[in-house]
Amino acid sequence: MNAPVEKPVDPLWLAEFSCWTMVALAPLLYWVNGPAVSVDQLVVRCVVFGSALAGGIGLRVYKTLRRRG
């Protein structure tokens, strides 16, 4: 008998999923951790959230344009 062949996971899908998961969990993490206690912490939180949001939007636009073209 032949073993079933599994399809490899698309790295773009995995990256987009990770970005949207971070964006979705940001409010929960803010609630758990509380407000930033220093300017450095605030900057890091904003950069991480902004990068996740920009990455999710960018990957979604790229996939949409690639599918249409």
Distance bins in CASP14 RR format, pairs under 12 A and 6 or more apart:
PFRMAT RR
TARGET T0000
AUTHOR 0000-0000-0000
RMODE 2
METHOD distances of the structure
MODEL  1
7 13 0 0 0 0 0 1 0 0 0 0 0
8 14 0 0 0 0 0 1 0 0 0 0 0
9 15 0 0 0 0 0 1 0 0 0 0 0
9 16 0 0 0 0 0 1 0 0 0 0 0
9 17 0 0 0 0 1 0 0 0 0 0 0
9 18 0 0 0 0 0 1 0 0 0 0 0
10 16 0 0 0 0 1 0 0 0 0 0 0
10 17 0 0 0 0 1 0 0 0 0 0 0
10 59 0 0 0 0 0 1 0 0 0 0 0
10 63 0 0 0 0 1 0 0 0 0 0 0
10 66 0 0 0 0 0 1 0 0 0 0 0
11 17 0 0 0 0 0 1 0 0 0 0 0
11 18 0 0 0 0 0 1 0 0 0 0 0
11 59 0 0 0 0 0 1 0 0 0 0 0
12 18 0 0 0 0 0 1 0 0 0 0 0
12 19 0 0 0 0 0 1 0 0 0 0 0
12 55 0 0 0 0 0 1 0 0 0 0 0
12 56 0 0 0 0 0 1 0 0 0 0 0
12 58 0 0 0 0 0 1 0 0 0 0 0
12 59 1 0 0 1 0 0 0 0 0 0 0
12 60 0 0 0 0 0 1 0 0 0 0 0
12 61 0 0 0 0 0 1 0 0 0 0 0
12 62 1 0 0 1 0 0 0 0 0 0 0
12 63 1 0 0 1 0 0 0 0 0 0 0
12 64 0 0 0 0 0 1 0 0 0 0 0
12 66 0 0 0 0 1 0 0 0 0 0 0
12 67 0 0 0 0 0 1 0 0 0 0 0
13 19 0 0 0 0 0 1 0 0 0 0 0
13 20 0 0 0 0 0 1 0 0 0 0 0
13 56 0 0 0 0 0 1 0 0 0 0 0
13 59 0 0 0 0 1 0 0 0 0 0 0
13 60 0 0 0 0 0 1 0 0 0 0 0
13 62 0 0 0 0 0 1 0 0 0 0 0
13 63 0 0 0 0 1 0 0 0 0 0 0
14 20 0 0 0 0 0 1 0 0 0 0 0
14 21 0 0 0 0 0 1 0 0 0 0 0
14 56 0 0 0 0 0 1 0 0 0 0 0
14 59 0 0 0 0 0 1 0 0 0 0 0
15 21 0 0 0 0 0 1 0 0 0 0 0
15 22 0 0 0 0 0 1 0 0 0 0 0
15 51 0 0 0 0 0 1 0 0 0 0 0
15 52 0 0 0 0 0 1 0 0 0 0 0
15 55 1 0 0 1 0 0 0 0 0 0 0
15 56 0 0 0 0 1 0 0 0 0 0 0
15 58 0 0 0 0 0 1 0 0 0 0 0
15 59 1 0 0 1 0 0 0 0 0 0 0
15 60 0 0 0 0 0 1 0 0 0 0 0
15 62 0 0 0 0 0 1 0 0 0 0 0
15 63 0 0 0 0 0 1 0 0 0 0 0
16 22 0 0 0 0 0 1 0 0 0 0 0
16 23 0 0 0 0 0 1 0 0 0 0 0
16 52 0 0 0 0 0 1 0 0 0 0 0
16 53 0 0 0 0 0 1 0 0 0 0 0
16 54 0 0 0 0 0 1 0 0 0 0 0
16 55 1 0 0 1 0 0 0 0 0 0 0
16 56 1 0 1 0 0 0 0 0 0 0 0
16 57 0 0 0 0 1 0 0 0 0 0 0
16 58 0 0 0 0 1 0 0 0 0 0 0
16 59 1 0 1 0 0 0 0 0 0 0 0
16 60 1 0 0 1 0 0 0 0 0 0 0
16 61 0 0 0 0 0 1 0 0 0 0 0
16 62 0 0 0 0 1 0 0 0 0 0 0
16 63 1 0 0 1 0 0 0 0 0 0 0
16 64 0 0 0 0 0 1 0 0 0 0 0
17 23 0 0 0 0 0 1 0 0 0 0 0
17 24 0 0 0 0 0 1 0 0 0 0 0
17 52 0 0 0 0 0 1 0 0 0 0 0
17 55 0 0 0 0 0 1 0 0 0 0 0
17 56 0 0 0 0 1 0 0 0 0 0 0
17 59 0 0 0 0 1 0 0 0 0 0 0
17 60 0 0 0 0 0 1 0 0 0 0 0
17 63 0 0 0 0 0 1 0 0 0 0 0
18 24 0 0 0 0 0 1 0 0 0 0 0
18 25 0 0 0 0 0 1 0 0 0 0 0
18 48 0 0 0 0 0 1 0 0 0 0 0
18 51 0 0 0 0 0 1 0 0 0 0 0
18 52 1 0 0 1 0 0 0 0 0 0 0
18 55 0 0 0 0 1 0 0 0 0 0 0
18 56 0 0 0 0 1 0 0 0 0 0 0
18 59 0 0 0 0 1 0 0 0 0 0 0
19 25 0 0 0 0 0 1 0 0 0 0 0
19 26 0 0 0 0 0 1 0 0 0 0 0
19 48 0 0 0 0 0 1 0 0 0 0 0
19 49 0 0 0 0 0 1 0 0 0 0 0
19 50 0 0 0 0 1 0 0 0 0 0 0
19 51 0 0 0 0 1 0 0 0 0 0 0
19 52 1 0 1 0 0 0 0 0 0 0 0
19 53 1 0 0 1 0 0 0 0 0 0 0
19 54 0 0 0 0 1 0 0 0 0 0 0
19 55 1 0 1 0 0 0 0 0 0 0 0
19 56 1 1 0 0 0 0 0 0 0 0 0
19 57 0 0 0 0 1 0 0 0 0 0 0
19 58 0 0 0 0 1 0 0 0 0 0 0
19 59 1 0 0 1 0 0 0 0 0 0 0
19 60 0 0 0 0 1 0 0 0 0 0 0
20 26 0 0 0 0 0 1 0 0 0 0 0
20 52 1 0 0 1 0 0 0 0 0 0 0
20 53 0 0 0 0 1 0 0 0 0 0 0
20 54 0 0 0 0 0 1 0 0 0 0 0
20 55 0 0 0 0 1 0 0 0 0 0 0
20 56 1 0 1 0 0 0 0 0 0 0 0
20 57 0 0 0 0 1 0 0 0 0 0 0
20 58 0 0 0 0 0 1 0 0 0 0 0
20 59 0 0 0 0 1 0 0 0 0 0 0
20 60 0 0 0 0 1 0 0 0 0 0 0
21 28 0 0 0 0 0 1 0 0 0 0 0
21 29 0 0 0 0 0 1 0 0 0 0 0
21 52 0 0 0 0 1 0 0 0 0 0 0
21 53 0 0 0 0 0 1 0 0 0 0 0
21 56 0 0 0 0 0 1 0 0 0 0 0
22 28 0 0 0 0 0 1 0 0 0 0 0
22 29 0 0 0 0 1 0 0 0 0 0 0
22 45 0 0 0 0 0 1 0 0 0 0 0
22 47 0 0 0 0 0 1 0 0 0 0 0
22 48 1 0 0 1 0 0 0 0 0 0 0
22 49 1 0 0 1 0 0 0 0 0 0 0
22 50 0 0 0 0 1 0 0 0 0 0 0
22 51 0 0 0 0 1 0 0 0 0 0 0
22 52 1 1 0 0 0 0 0 0 0 0 0
22 53 0 0 0 0 1 0 0 0 0 0 0
22 54 0 0 0 0 0 1 0 0 0 0 0
22 55 0 0 0 0 1 0 0 0 0 0 0
22 56 0 0 0 0 1 0 0 0 0 0 0
23 29 0 0 0 0 0 1 0 0 0 0 0
23 48 0 0 0 0 0 1 0 0 0 0 0
23 49 1 0 0 1 0 0 0 0 0 0 0
23 50 0 0 0 0 1 0 0 0 0 0 0
23 51 0 0 0 0 0 1 0 0 0 0 0
23 52 1 0 1 0 0 0 0 0 0 0 0
23 53 1 0 1 0 0 0 0 0 0 0 0
23 54 0 0 0 0 0 1 0 0 0 0 0
23 55 0 0 0 0 1 0 0 0 0 0 0
23 56 1 0 0 1 0 0 0 0 0 0 0
23 57 0 0 0 0 1 0 0 0 0 0 0
23 60 0 0 0 0 0 1 0 0 0 0 0
24 49 0 0 0 0 0 1 0 0 0 0 0
24 52 0 0 0 0 1 0 0 0 0 0 0
24 53 0 0 0 0 0 1 0 0 0 0 0
24 56 0 0 0 0 0 1 0 0 0 0 0
25 31 0 0 0 0 0 1 0 0 0 0 0
25 32 0 0 0 0 1 0 0 0 0 0 0
25 33 0 0 0 0 0 1 0 0 0 0 0
25 48 0 0 0 0 0 1 0 0 0 0 0
25 49 0 0 0 0 0 1 0 0 0 0 0
25 52 0 0 0 0 1 0 0 0 0 0 0
26 32 0 0 0 0 0 1 0 0 0 0 0
26 33 0 0 0 0 0 1 0 0 0 0 0
26 45 0 0 0 0 1 0 0 0 0 0 0
26 46 0 0 0 0 0 1 0 0 0 0 0
26 48 0 0 0 0 1 0 0 0 0 0 0
26 49 1 0 1 0 0 0 0 0 0 0 0
26 50 0 0 0 0 1 0 0 0 0 0 0
26 51 0 0 0 0 0 1 0 0 0 0 0
26 52 1 0 0 1 0 0 0 0 0 0 0
26 53 0 0 0 0 1 0 0 0 0 0 0
27 33 0 0 0 0 0 1 0 0 0 0 0
27 34 0 0 0 0 0 1 0 0 0 0 0
27 45 0 0 0 0 0 1 0 0 0 0 0
27 49 0 0 0 0 0 1 0 0 0 0 0
28 34 0 0 0 0 0 1 0 0 0 0 0
29 35 0 0 0 0 0 1 0 0 0 0 0
29 36 0 0 0 0 0 1 0 0 0 0 0
29 45 0 0 0 0 1 0 0 0 0 0 0
29 48 0 0 0 0 1 0 0 0 0 0 0
29 49 0 0 0 0 1 0 0 0 0 0 0
29 52 0 0 0 0 0 1 0 0 0 0 0
30 36 0 0 0 0 1 0 0 0 0 0 0
30 41 0 0 0 0 0 1 0 0 0 0 0
30 42 0 0 0 0 0 1 0 0 0 0 0
30 45 1 0 0 1 0 0 0 0 0 0 0
30 46 0 0 0 0 0 1 0 0 0 0 0
30 48 0 0 0 0 0 1 0 0 0 0 0
30 49 0 0 0 0 1 0 0 0 0 0 0
33 41 0 0 0 0 1 0 0 0 0 0 0
33 42 0 0 0 0 0 1 0 0 0 0 0
33 44 0 0 0 0 0 1 0 0 0 0 0
33 45 0 0 0 0 1 0 0 0 0 0 0
34 41 0 0 0 0 0 1 0 0 0 0 0
34 42 0 0 0 0 0 1 0 0 0 0 0
34 45 0 0 0 0 0 1 0 0 0 0 0
35 41 0 0 0 0 1 0 0 0 0 0 0
35 42 0 0 0 0 1 0 0 0 0 0 0
35 45 0 0 0 0 1 0 0 0 0 0 0
36 42 1 1 0 0 0 0 0 0 0 0 0
36 43 0 0 0 0 1 0 0 0 0 0 0
36 44 0 0 0 0 1 0 0 0 0 0 0
36 45 1 0 0 1 0 0 0 0 0 0 0
36 46 0 0 0 0 1 0 0 0 0 0 0
36 48 0 0 0 0 0 1 0 0 0 0 0
36 49 0 0 0 0 0 1 0 0 0 0 0
37 44 0 0 0 0 0 1 0 0 0 0 0
37 45 0 0 0 0 0 1 0 0 0 0 0
38 44 0 0 0 0 1 0 0 0 0 0 0
38 45 0 0 0 0 0 1 0 0 0 0 0
39 45 0 0 0 0 0 1 0 0 0 0 0
39 46 0 0 0 0 0 1 0 0 0 0 0
40 46 0 0 0 0 0 1 0 0 0 0 0
40 47 0 0 0 0 0 1 0 0 0 0 0
41 47 0 0 0 0 0 1 0 0 0 0 0
41 48 0 0 0 0 0 1 0 0 0 0 0
42 48 0 0 0 0 0 1 0 0 0 0 0
42 49 0 0 0 0 0 1 0 0 0 0 0
43 49 0 0 0 0 0 1 0 0 0 0 0
43 50 0 0 0 0 0 1 0 0 0 0 0
44 50 0 0 0 0 0 1 0 0 0 0 0
44 51 0 0 0 0 0 1 0 0 0 0 0
45 51 0 0 0 0 0 1 0 0 0 0 0
45 52 0 0 0 0 0 1 0 0 0 0 0
46 52 0 0 0 0 0 1 0 0 0 0 0
46 53 0 0 0 0 0 1 0 0 0 0 0
46 54 0 0 0 0 0 1 0 0 0 0 0
47 53 0 0 0 0 0 1 0 0 0 0 0
47 54 0 0 0 0 0 1 0 0 0 0 0
48 54 0 0 0 0 0 1 0 0 0 0 0
48 55 0 0 0 0 0 1 0 0 0 0 0
49 55 0 0 0 0 0 1 0 0 0 0 0
49 56 0 0 0 0 0 1 0 0 0 0 0
50 56 0 0 0 0 1 0 0 0 0 0 0
50 57 0 0 0 0 1 0 0 0 0 0 0
50 58 0 0 0 0 0 1 0 0 0 0 0
51 57 0 0 0 0 0 1 0 0 0 0 0
51 58 0 0 0 0 0 1 0 0 0 0 0
52 58 0 0 0 0 0 1 0 0 0 0 0
52 59 0 0 0 0 0 1 0 0 0 0 0
53 59 0 0 0 0 0 1 0 0 0 0 0
53 60 0 0 0 0 0 1 0 0 0 0 0
54 60 0 0 0 0 0 1 0 0 0 0 0
54 61 0 0 0 0 0 1 0 0 0 0 0
55 61 0 0 0 0 1 0 0 0 0 0 0
55 62 0 0 0 0 1 0 0 0 0 0 0
55 63 0 0 0 0 0 1 0 0 0 0 0
56 62 0 0 0 0 1 0 0 0 0 0 0
56 63 0 0 0 0 1 0 0 0 0 0 0
56 64 0 0 0 0 0 1 0 0 0 0 0
57 63 0 0 0 0 0 1 0 0 0 0 0
57 64 0 0 0 0 0 1 0 0 0 0 0
58 64 0 0 0 0 1 0 0 0 0 0 0
58 65 0 0 0 0 1 0 0 0 0 0 0
58 66 0 0 0 0 0 1 0 0 0 0 0
59 65 0 0 0 0 0 1 0 0 0 0 0
59 66 0 0 0 0 0 1 0 0 0 0 0
60 66 0 0 0 0 0 1 0 0 0 0 0
60 67 0 0 0 0 0 1 0 0 0 0 0
61 67 0 0 0 0 0 1 0 0 0 0 0
61 68 0 0 0 0 0 1 0 0 0 0 0
62 68 0 0 0 0 0 1 0 0 0 0 0
62 69 0 0 0 0 0 1 0 0 0 0 0
63 69 0 0 0 0 0 1 0 0 0 0 0
END
